[in-house]
Amino acid sequence: MQVSPENFPALVLNADYRPLSYFPLSLWCWQDAVKAVFLDRVNIVSEYERTVHSPSFEMRLPSVISLKQYVKPALYPAFTRFNVFLRDKFQCQYCGKPEDLTFDHVVPRSHGGITRWDNVLTACAPCNSRKGGRTPAQCGMRPFQTPHRPTVHELQDNGRAFPPNYLHDSWRDYLYWDAELEP
């Protein structure tokens, strides 16, 4: 059975051998990884058994690569739905349920509330509907935490409970989920 090279992404590490990002996990398709090798922008740290070749050249696909130039990571993550949910550990901040999650504006938009870190919480659809266009105080609902702008470090810490579905063995030395995934 022939396995397609598309199934061989490369884990991308910064020059300090830490992943560029955990959320999403910094992965490059094999074509981008091979191109970066030829442009001398990365070092190959580990390889798959799988090879690719042209008429005059053959190489094993990289499974882990590290950048040659250090990229300074951002202190604060981008404001995205996924990052809000990760900050709030994928739980409704009113009842704790992990299903049917939505954004809730603590100060409703109808009252001038804006969509930003310090005014948005994760809420399940039933709690968000129950709260409606009121503040939590007006409807007797108390969130578990005050909304805030998280640091990248905080999101990484929260993410320990949510490892990716697949981790190649060659990546395990560079990721913090390893101890929690052992059988």
Number of C-alpha atoms within 10 A of each C-alpha: 3 4 8 8 14 9 9 20 21 28 28 28 25 20 18 13 17 15 22 22 16 18 18 9 14 15 21 17 16 20 16 13 25 21 12 16 17 10 9 11 14 22 18 18 16 16 17 15 9 14 12 12 10 7 5 5 7 10 13 14 23 26 26 26 28 24 21 14 11 13 12 9 11 10 10 13 17 15 13 11 14 13 18 25 21 22 25 21 18 23 22 27 25 19 15 16 14 15 12 12 20 20 18 24 27 23 18 19 14 10 10 8 13 15 16 15 18 15 19 23 30 28 29 24 16 14 19 21 11 12 22 14 18 19 16 17 11 10 12 10 16 14 18 14 10 12 20 14 17 20 15 20 13 14 21 17 14 15 19 15 12 14 17 13 5 6 14 13 9 15 19 13 11 15 17 16 17 15 9 10 10 6 4
